[in-house]
């Protein structure tokens, strides 16, 4: 017990306090500073890498185009929009280094495809090769107090590619050798001579209605979904006449299947020098089918600039020129600002023509 008591009451041993020497403190402080510096450097490197990655992703996203582009043609294959659109797409591919896929979205005289572009994302990856009928459809809908499928303000012009007067054609075996023959027969048989078109109030329909009004005759309109089917209907004997762009019918004329009676231009076509204009024959009508590239309104200016440059280089491409010469369609190029002025003037003329023609019901 004495030993235990001595243990319990024994004074605890005094602990010696550790004191770092100045040299040791300096080393510790240096080590801590180095560690802080390394952590800071590591953080800066990580931030720099992150910013570089984000910048690279942004550049990749902004590098237009970085994938294929869709070119909407609002008519079936075989019409003037399709015949012009495909070589244009091919030539632009060479410039943009990306594929341009032509998509035929036909119906309602082109309104379906045009409305599709009007509502497409304005990012430059959906464009359209349209005809002058783009200006007709909204005006025609107003006559019937219907909501138009689109407004012209929903489109931004890129470039005008071609412009050509329409050609009045009949089958080579028809009894009409001239416009006079056709008009005389139409006056004897009102509403009996039929003509096809690309659709109600479409470009080809309006051309014929303007002619019929000028000639004082009644013709029976049979609308189709595009210029290609309209021409097939004439060649196949389903209708009697057609107003068409030269490119779609020139082969049939030279092949002896169709006969050209007149053109809607202010001068004779170089490809058909023997065919008179309607103005020469005393009919005060003039009408052109033009093909132009459009993008949705709101497409960024840098993207539009890229597309405009590609279109300009496309029409200068020798292969493109050769294809257009083969289908005998003259290149009529206008850049976006000039095309806008051209379009505004043409739209005003067509709006007046639609009002003159008035309500025309689909009789098919």
C-alpha positions as a Markdown table, in Angstrom:
| # | Residue | x | y | z |
|---|---|---|---|---|
| 1 | Unk | 0.0 | 0.0 | 0.0 |
| 2 | Unk | 2.9 | 2.3 | 0.8 |
| 3 | Unk | 4.2 | 1.8 | -2.7 |
| 4 | Unk | 0.8 | 2.4 | -4.2 |
| 5 | Unk | 0.4 | 5.6 | -2.1 |
| 6 | Unk | 3.7 | 6.8 | -3.2 |
| 7 | Unk | 2.8 | 6.1 | -6.8 |
| 8 | Unk | -0.6 | 8.0 | -6.5 |
| 9 | Unk | 1.0 | 11.0 | -4.8 |
| 10 | Unk | 4.1 | 11.1 | -6.8 |
| 11 | Unk | 4.6 | 14.4 | -8.7 |
| 12 | Unk | 4.1 | 13.9 | -12.4 |
| 13 | Unk | 7.1 | 14.2 | -14.5 |
| 14 | Unk | 7.5 | 17.6 | -16.0 |
| 15 | Unk | 7.2 | 17.6 | -19.8 |
| 16 | Unk | 9.8 | 19.5 | -21.7 |
| 17 | Unk | 8.2 | 21.9 | -24.3 |
| 18 | Unk | 9.5 | 21.6 | -27.9 |
| 19 | Unk | 10.8 | 24.8 | -29.3 |
| 20 | Unk | 11.5 | 24.9 | -33.1 |
| 21 | Unk | 14.6 | 26.7 | -33.9 |
| 22 | Unk | 14.5 | 29.8 | -36.3 |
| 23 | Unk | 16.0 | 27.7 | -39.0 |
| 24 | Unk | 13.3 | 25.0 | -38.7 |
| 25 | Unk | 10.6 | 27.7 | -38.7 |
| 26 | Unk | 12.1 | 29.2 | -41.9 |
| 27 | Unk | 12.1 | 25.8 | -43.6 |
| 28 | Unk | 8.5 | 25.1 | -42.6 |
| 29 | Unk | 7.3 | 28.5 | -43.8 |
| 30 | Unk | 9.1 | 28.0 | -47.1 |
| 31 | Unk | 7.5 | 24.6 | -47.6 |
| 32 | Unk | 4.1 | 26.0 | -46.9 |
| 33 | Unk | 4.6 | 28.9 | -49.3 |
| 34 | Unk | 5.8 | 26.4 | -52.0 |
| 35 | Unk | 2.8 | 24.3 | -51.5 |
| 36 | Unk | 0.4 | 27.3 | -51.8 |
| 37 | Unk | 2.2 | 28.4 | -54.9 |
| 38 | Unk | 1.9 | 24.9 | -56.5 |
| 39 | Unk | -1.8 | 24.8 | -55.6 |
| 40 | Unk | -2.3 | 28.2 | -57.2 |
| 41 | Unk | -0.3 | 27.2 | -60.3 |
| 42 | Unk | -2.3 | 24.0 | -60.6 |
| 43 | Unk | -5.6 | 25.9 | -60.3 |
| 44 | Unk | -4.5 | 28.4 | -63.0 |
| 45 | Unk | -3.6 | 25.6 | -65.3 |
| 46 | Unk | -6.9 | 23.9 | -64.8 |
| 47 | Unk | -8.8 | 27.2 | -65.4 |
| 48 | Unk | -6.7 | 27.8 | -68.6 |
| 49 | Unk | -7.4 | 24.3 | -69.9 |
| 50 | Unk | -11.2 | 24.7 | -69.1 |
| 51 | Unk | -11.3 | 28.0 | -70.9 |
| 52 | Unk | -9.4 | 26.6 | -73.9 |
| 53 | Unk | -11.8 | 23.6 | -74.1 |
| 54 | Unk | -14.8 | 26.0 | -73.9 |
| 55 | Unk | -13.4 | 28.3 | -76.5 |
| 56 | Unk | -12.6 | 25.3 | -78.8 |
| 57 | Unk | -16.2 | 24.0 | -78.4 |
| 58 | Unk | -17.6 | 27.5 | -79.2 |
| 59 | Unk | -15.3 | 27.8 | -82.3 |
| 60 | Unk | -16.4 | 24.3 | -83.5 |
| 61 | Unk | -20.0 | 25.3 | -83.0 |
| 62 | Unk | -19.6 | 28.7 | -84.8 |
| 63 | Unk | -17.6 | 27.2 | -87.7 |
| 64 | Unk | -20.5 | 27.3 | -90.2 |
| 65 | Unk | -21.2 | 25.0 | -91.9 |
| 66 | Unk | -20.1 | 22.0 | -89.8 |
| 67 | Unk | -22.7 | 19.5 | -91.1 |
| 68 | Unk | -24.9 | 19.0 | -94.2 |
| 69 | Unk | -27.4 | 21.6 | -95.4 |
| 70 | Unk | -31.0 | 20.9 | -96.6 |
| 71 | Unk | -32.2 | 22.7 | -99.7 |
| 72 | Unk | -36.0 | 22.7 | -99.8 |
| 73 | Unk | -37.5 | 22.6 | -103.3 |
| 74 | Unk | -41.2 | 23.2 | -102.8 |
| 75 | Unk | -42.1 | 21.3 | -106.0 |
| 76 | Unk | -41.7 | 17.8 | -107.3 |
| 77 | Unk | -38.7 | 16.7 | -109.4 |
| 78 | Unk | -38.7 | 17.8 | -113.0 |
| 79 | Unk | -39.9 | 21.4 | -112.6 |
| 80 | Unk | -37.8 | 24.5 | -113.0 |
| 81 | Unk | -37.1 | 24.9 | -109.2 |
| 82 | Unk | -35.7 | 21.4 | -109.1 |
| 83 | Unk | -33.8 | 21.7 | -112.4 |
| 84 | Unk | -32.1 | 24.9 | -111.1 |
| 85 | Unk | -31.8 | 23.8 | -107.5 |
| 86 | Unk | -29.8 | 20.6 | -108.0 |
| 87 | Unk | -26.9 | 22.0 | -110.0 |
| 88 | Unk | -26.9 | 25.0 | -107.6 |
| 89 | Unk | -26.6 | 22.7 | -104.6 |
| 90 | Unk | -23.8 | 20.7 | -106.3 |
| 91 | Unk | -21.8 | 23.9 | -107.1 |
| 92 | Unk | -22.3 | 25.3 | -103.6 |
| 93 | Unk | -21.1 | 22.1 | -102.0 |
| 94 | Unk | -17.7 | 22.7 | -103.6 |
| 95 | Unk | -17.4 | 26.0 | -101.9 |
| 96 | Unk | -18.9 | 25.1 | -98.5 |
| 97 | Unk | -17.2 | 21.7 | -98.2 |
| 98 | Unk | -20.4 | 20.2 | -96.9 |
| 99 | Unk | -23.1 | 18.2 | -98.6 |
| 100 | Unk | -26.3 | 20.0 | -99.6 |
| 101 | Unk | -29.3 | 17.6 | -99.7 |
| 102 | Unk | -32.1 | 18.6 | -102.0 |
| 103 | Unk | -35.5 | 17.8 | -100.4 |
| 104 | Unk | -38.7 | 18.1 | -102.6 |
| 105 | Unk | -41.5 | 19.2 | -100.4 |
| 106 | Unk | -44.3 | 19.6 | -102.9 |
| 107 | Unk | -48.0 | 20.5 | -102.6 |
| 108 | Unk | -50.5 | 23.3 | -102.7 |
| 109 | Unk | -48.7 | 25.1 | -105.5 |
| 110 | Unk | -45.5 | 25.2 | -103.5 |
| 111 | Unk | -47.1 | 26.5 | -100.3 |
| 112 | Unk | -46.2 | 23.4 | -98.2 |
| 113 | Unk | -42.5 | 23.6 | -98.9 |
| 114 | Unk | -42.4 | 27.4 | -98.5 |
| 115 | Unk | -44.3 | 27.2 | -95.1 |
| 116 | Unk | -41.7 | 24.6 | -94.1 |
| 117 | Unk | -38.8 | 27.0 | -94.6 |
| 118 | Unk | -40.7 | 29.9 | -93.0 |
| 119 | Unk | -40.9 | 27.9 | -89.8 |
| 120 | Unk | -37.4 | 26.3 | -90.0 |
| 121 | Unk | -34.7 | 27.1 | -87.5 |
| 122 | Unk | -32.8 | 30.2 | -88.8 |
| 123 | Unk | -29.3 | 28.6 | -88.5 |
| 124 | Unk | -28.3 | 28.3 | -92.1 |
| 125 | Unk | -28.9 | 24.6 | -92.3 |
| 126 | Unk | -32.2 | 24.8 | -94.1 |
| 127 | Unk | -32.4 | 27.0 | -97.2 |
| 128 | Unk | -34.9 | 27.0 | -100.2 |
| 129 | Unk | -34.8 | 27.3 | -104.0 |
| 130 | Unk | -38.2 | 29.0 | -104.7 |
| 131 | Unk | -39.9 | 30.5 | -107.7 |
| 132 | Unk | -41.8 | 33.7 | -108.2 |
| 133 | Unk | -44.9 | 32.0 | -106.8 |
| 134 | Unk | -43.5 | 32.7 | -103.4 |
| 135 | Unk | -45.1 | 36.2 | -103.8 |
| 136 | Unk | -48.4 | 34.9 | -105.2 |
| 137 | Unk | -49.7 | 32.5 | -102.5 |
| 138 | Unk | -50.1 | 35.0 | -99.6 |
| 139 | Unk | -52.0 | 37.4 | -101.9 |
| 140 | Unk | -54.3 | 34.7 | -103.2 |
| 141 | Unk | -55.2 | 33.6 | -99.7 |
| 142 | Unk | -56.3 | 37.1 | -98.9 |
| 143 | Unk | -58.9 | 36.9 | -101.7 |
| 144 | Unk | -60.6 | 34.1 | -99.9 |
| 145 | Unk | -60.1 | 35.7 | -96.5 |
| 146 | Unk | -57.9 | 32.8 | -95.4 |
| 147 | Unk | -54.8 | 32.9 | -93.2 |
| 148 | Unk | -51.8 | 32.6 | -95.5 |
| 149 | Unk | -49.5 | 29.6 | -94.8 |
| 150 | Unk | -46.6 | 32.1 | -94.5 |
| 151 | Unk | -45.7 | 35.7 | -94.8 |
| 152 | Unk | -43.0 | 37.0 | -97.1 |
| 153 | Unk | -41.4 | 38.7 | -94.1 |
| 154 | Unk | -40.5 | 35.2 | -92.9 |
| 155 | Unk | -37.9 | 34.9 | -95.7 |
| 156 | Unk | -34.5 | 36.4 | -96.2 |
| 157 | Unk | -33.1 | 36.5 | -99.8 |
| 158 | Unk | -29.7 | 34.9 | -100.5 |
| 159 | Unk | -29.3 | 35.2 | -104.2 |
| 160 | Unk | -31.3 | 35.2 | -107.5 |
| 161 | Unk | -30.0 | 32.4 | -109.7 |
| 162 | Unk | -32.1 | 32.5 | -112.9 |
| 163 | Unk | -35.0 | 34.3 | -114.6 |
| 164 | Unk | -36.8 | 33.2 | -117.7 |
| 165 | Unk | -40.1 | 34.1 | -119.5 |
| 166 | Unk | -42.7 | 31.3 | -119.6 |
| 167 | Unk | -43.5 | 29.5 | -122.8 |
| 168 | Unk | -46.9 | 28.5 | -124.1 |
| 169 | Unk | -46.8 | 25.0 | -125.4 |
| 170 | Unk | -49.2 | 22.4 | -126.8 |
| 171 | Unk | -48.7 | 18.9 | -128.1 |
| 172 | Unk | -47.1 | 18.6 | -131.5 |
| 173 | Unk | -50.1 | 16.7 | -132.8 |
| 174 | Unk | -52.6 | 19.4 | -131.6 |
| 175 | Unk | -54.7 | 21.3 | -134.2 |
| 176 | Unk | -53.3 | 24.7 | -133.1 |
| 177 | Unk | -50.3 | 25.9 | -135.0 |
| 178 | Unk | -50.4 | 29.4 | -133.6 |
| 179 | Unk | -51.8 | 31.5 | -130.7 |
| 180 | Unk | -54.5 | 32.8 | -133.1 |
| 181 | Unk | -55.6 | 29.2 | -133.8 |
| 182 | Unk | -55.8 | 28.5 | -130.0 |
| 183 | Unk | -57.7 | 31.7 | -129.2 |
| 184 | Unk | -60.2 | 31.3 | -132.1 |
| 185 | Unk | -61.0 | 27.8 | -130.9 |
| 186 | Unk | -61.3 | 28.9 | -127.3 |
| 187 | Unk | -63.8 | 31.6 | -128.2 |
| 188 | Unk | -65.9 | 29.0 | -130.1 |
| 189 | Unk | -65.7 | 26.5 | -127.2 |
| 190 | Unk | -65.5 | 28.5 | -123.9 |
| 191 | Unk | -64.1 | 26.5 | -121.0 |
| 192 | Unk | -63.4 | 23.4 | -123.1 |
| 193 | Unk | -59.7 | 23.8 | -123.7 |
| 194 | Unk | -57.7 | 22.6 | -120.7 |
| 195 | Unk | -54.4 | 23.6 | -119.3 |
| 196 | Unk | -52.3 | 22.2 | -116.5 |
| 197 | Unk | -50.2 | 24.1 | -113.9 |
| 198 | Unk | -48.0 | 23.6 | -110.9 |
| 199 | Unk | -51.0 | 24.3 | -108.6 |
| 200 | Unk | -53.8 | 26.7 | -107.9 |
| 201 | Unk | -52.4 | 30.3 | -108.0 |
| 202 | Unk | -49.0 | 28.9 | -108.8 |
| 203 | Unk | -46.6 | 30.6 | -111.2 |
| 204 | Unk | -47.8 | 28.6 | -114.2 |
| 205 | Unk | -51.4 | 29.1 | -113.4 |
| 206 | Unk | -51.1 | 32.9 | -113.1 |
| 207 | Unk | -49.3 | 33.1 | -116.4 |
| 208 | Unk | -52.2 | 31.4 | -118.2 |
| 209 | Unk | -54.9 | 33.3 | -116.4 |
| 210 | Unk | -53.2 | 36.6 | -117.4 |
| 211 | Unk | -53.0 | 35.4 | -121.0 |
| 212 | Unk | -56.7 | 34.2 | -121.0 |
| 213 | Unk | -57.8 | 37.6 | -119.6 |
| 214 | Unk | -55.8 | 39.5 | -122.2 |
| 215 | Unk | -57.2 | 37.3 | -125.0 |
| 216 | Unk | -60.8 | 37.4 | -123.7 |
| 217 | Unk | -61.2 | 33.6 | -123.5 |
| 218 | Unk | -62.1 | 31.1 | -120.9 |
| 219 | Unk | -59.8 | 28.1 | -120.3 |
| 220 | Unk | -60.3 | 25.1 | -118.0 |
| 221 | Unk | -57.6 | 24.9 | -115.3 |
| 222 | Unk | -56.3 | 21.5 | -114.1 |
| 223 | Unk | -53.8 | 22.0 | -111.2 |
| 224 | Unk | -51.1 | 19.5 | -110.4 |
| 225 | Unk | -48.5 | 19.4 | -107.6 |
| 226 | Unk | -45.7 | 20.9 | -109.6 |
| 227 | Unk | -44.3 | 21.8 | -113.0 |
| 228 | Unk | -43.0 | 18.2 | -113.7 |
| 229 | Unk | -46.4 | 16.5 | -113.3 |
| 230 | Unk | -48.0 | 19.4 | -115.2 |
| 231 | Unk | -45.8 | 18.8 | -118.2 |
| 232 | Unk | -46.3 | 15.0 | -118.0 |
| 233 | Unk | -50.1 | 15.6 | -118.1 |
| 234 | Unk | -49.7 | 17.6 | -121.3 |
| 235 | Unk | -47.4 | 15.1 | -122.9 |
| 236 | Unk | -49.6 | 12.2 | -121.8 |
| 237 | Unk | -52.7 | 13.8 | -123.4 |
| 238 | Unk | -54.6 | 14.6 | -120.2 |
| 239 | Unk | -54.7 | 18.4 | -120.9 |
| 240 | Unk | -54.3 | 20.6 | -124.0 |
| 241 | Unk | -51.9 | 23.4 | -123.1 |
| 242 | Unk | -49.3 | 24.5 | -120.5 |
| 243 | Unk | -47.3 | 27.6 | -119.6 |
| 244 | Unk | -43.9 | 26.5 | -118.5 |
| 245 | Unk | -40.4 | 27.6 | -117.9 |
| 246 | Unk | -38.2 | 26.9 | -120.9 |
| 247 | Unk | -35.9 | 24.5 | -119.1 |
| 248 | Unk | -38.7 | 22.1 | -118.3 |
| 249 | Unk | -40.0 | 21.9 | -121.9 |
| 250 | Unk | -37.1 | 22.7 | -124.3 |
| 251 | Unk | -36.2 | 19.0 | -124.6 |
| 252 | Unk | -39.7 | 18.0 | -125.5 |
| 253 | Unk | -40.0 | 20.8 | -128.0 |
| 254 | Unk | -36.7 | 19.8 | -129.7 |
| 255 | Unk | -37.7 | 16.2 | -129.5 |
| 256 | Unk | -40.9 | 16.9 | -131.5 |
| 257 | Unk | -43.4 | 16.1 | -128.8 |
| 258 | Unk | -44.4 | 19.7 | -128.0 |
| 259 | Unk | -45.0 | 22.8 | -130.0 |
| 260 | Unk | -44.2 | 26.3 | -128.7 |
| 261 | Unk | -46.7 | 28.9 | -129.6 |
| 262 | Unk | -45.4 | 32.0 | -127.8 |
| 263 | Unk | -43.4 | 33.3 | -124.9 |
| 264 | Unk | -44.3 | 35.8 | -122.1 |
| 265 | Unk | -41.0 | 37.8 | -122.4 |
| 266 | Unk | -40.3 | 41.3 | -123.7 |
| 267 | Unk | -38.1 | 39.7 | -126.4 |
| 268 | Unk | -37.8 | 36.4 | -128.1 |
| 269 | Unk | -35.9 | 33.6 | -126.4 |
| 270 | Unk | -32.4 | 32.9 | -127.8 |
| 271 | Unk | -33.2 | 29.1 | -127.5 |
| 272 | Unk | -36.5 | 29.6 | -129.5 |
| 273 | Unk | -35.8 | 32.4 | -131.9 |
| 274 | Unk | -38.7 | 31.4 | -134.2 |
| 275 | Unk | -41.3 | 31.7 | -131.4 |
| 276 | Unk | -43.0 | 35.1 | -131.1 |
| 277 | Unk | -43.7 | 36.9 | -127.8 |
| 278 | Unk | -47.3 | 37.5 | -126.8 |
| 279 | Unk | -46.6 | 41.2 | -126.9 |
| 280 | Unk | -45.6 | 40.9 | -130.5 |
| 281 | Unk | -49.0 | 39.3 | -131.1 |
| 282 | Unk | -50.9 | 42.1 | -129.4 |
| 283 | Unk | -51.5 | 40.6 | -125.9 |
| 284 | Unk | -50.3 | 43.0 | -123.1 |
| 285 | Unk | -48.9 | 40.3 | -120.8 |
| 286 | Unk | -45.3 | 39.8 | -119.6 |
| 287 | Unk | -44.4 | 37.1 | -117.1 |
| 288 | Unk | -41.1 | 35.6 | -115.8 |
| 289 | Unk | -40.3 | 32.5 | -113.8 |
| 290 | Unk | -37.4 | 33.2 | -111.6 |
| 291 | Unk | -35.5 | 30.9 | -109.2 |
| 292 | Unk | -33.9 | 32.3 | -106.1 |
| 293 | Unk | -32.3 | 31.1 | -102.9 |
| 294 | Unk | -33.9 | 32.0 | -99.5 |
| 295 | Unk | -33.1 | 31.4 | -95.8 |
| 296 | Unk | -35.5 | 31.8 | -92.9 |
| 297 | Unk | -35.7 | 35.4 | -91.5 |
| 298 | Unk | -33.5 | 35.8 | -88.5 |
| 299 | Unk | -30.6 | 33.8 | -90.0 |
| 300 | Unk | -27.4 | 35.3 | -88.5 |
| 301 | Unk | -25.6 | 37.8 | -90.7 |
| 302 | Unk | -22.2 | 35.8 | -90.8 |
| 303 | Unk | -24.1 | 32.7 | -91.9 |
| 304 | Unk | -25.9 | 34.7 | -94.6 |
| 305 | Unk | -22.6 | 36.1 | -95.8 |
| 306 | Unk | -21.2 | 32.6 | -96.1 |
| 307 | Unk | -24.2 | 31.5 | -98.1 |
| 308 | Unk | -24.2 | 34.6 | -100.3 |
| 309 | Unk | -20.5 | 34.0 | -101.1 |
| 310 | Unk | -21.1 | 30.3 | -101.9 |
| 311 | Unk | -24.0 | 31.2 | -104.3 |
| 312 | Unk | -21.9 | 33.8 | -106.0 |
| 313 | Unk | -19.0 | 31.4 | -106.5 |
| 314 | Unk | -21.5 | 28.6 | -107.6 |
| 315 | Unk | -22.9 | 30.6 | -110.5 |
| 316 | Unk | -19.3 | 31.3 | -111.7 |
| 317 | Unk | -18.5 | 27.6 | -111.6 |
| 318 | Unk | -17.8 | 26.2 | -115.1 |
| 319 | Unk | -19.6 | 23.0 | -114.4 |
| 320 | Unk | -22.7 | 24.8 | -113.2 |
| 321 | Unk | -22.6 | 27.1 | -116.3 |
| 322 | Unk | -22.4 | 24.0 | -118.5 |
| 323 | Unk | -25.4 | 22.3 | -116.8 |
| 324 | Unk | -27.5 | 25.5 | -117.0 |
| 325 | Unk | -26.6 | 25.9 | -120.7 |
| 326 | Unk | -27.6 | 22.3 | -121.3 |
| 327 | Unk | -31.1 | 22.9 | -120.0 |
| 328 | Unk | -31.1 | 26.2 | -121.8 |
| 329 | Unk | -31.8 | 28.3 | -118.6 |
| 330 | Unk | -29.9 | 31.6 | -118.5 |
| 331 | Unk | -28.1 | 32.5 | -115.3 |
| 332 | Unk | -29.5 | 35.7 | -113.9 |
| 333 | Unk | -27.5 | 36.3 | -110.7 |
| 334 | Unk | -28.3 | 39.0 | -108.2 |
| 335 | Unk | -26.8 | 39.2 | -104.7 |
| 336 | Unk | -29.1 | 39.6 | -101.7 |
| 337 | Unk | -29.5 | 43.4 | -101.7 |
| 338 | Unk | -30.2 | 43.6 | -105.4 |
| 339 | Unk | -32.4 | 40.5 | -105.3 |
| 340 | Unk | -34.5 | 42.1 | -102.5 |
| 341 | Unk | -35.2 | 45.1 | -104.7 |
| 342 | Unk | -36.0 | 42.8 | -107.7 |
| 343 | Unk | -38.3 | 40.7 | -105.5 |
| 344 | Unk | -40.1 | 43.7 | -104.0 |
| 345 | Unk | -40.9 | 45.0 | -107.5 |
| 346 | Unk | -41.9 | 41.6 | -108.9 |
| 347 | Unk | -44.1 | 40.9 | -105.8 |
| 348 | Unk | -46.0 | 44.2 | -106.3 |
| 349 | Unk | -46.6 | 43.3 | -110.0 |
| 350 | Unk | -47.9 | 39.8 | -109.0 |
| 351 | Unk | -50.1 | 41.1 | -106.2 |
| 352 | Unk | -51.8 | 43.4 | -108.7 |
| 353 | Unk | -52.2 | 40.5 | -111.2 |
| 354 | Unk | -53.8 | 38.3 | -108.5 |
| 355 | Unk | -56.3 | 41.0 | -107.7 |
| 356 | Unk | -57.1 | 41.4 | -111.5 |
| 357 | Unk | -57.6 | 37.6 | -111.8 |
| 358 | Unk | -59.7 | 37.5 | -108.7 |
| 359 | Unk | -61.1 | 34.4 | -107.0 |
| 360 | Unk | -60.4 | 31.2 | -109.0 |
| 361 | Unk | -61.8 | 28.0 | -107.6 |
| 362 | Unk | -60.1 | 24.6 | -108.0 |
| 363 | Unk | -62.3 | 22.9 | -110.6 |
| 364 | Unk | -60.4 | 19.6 | -110.6 |
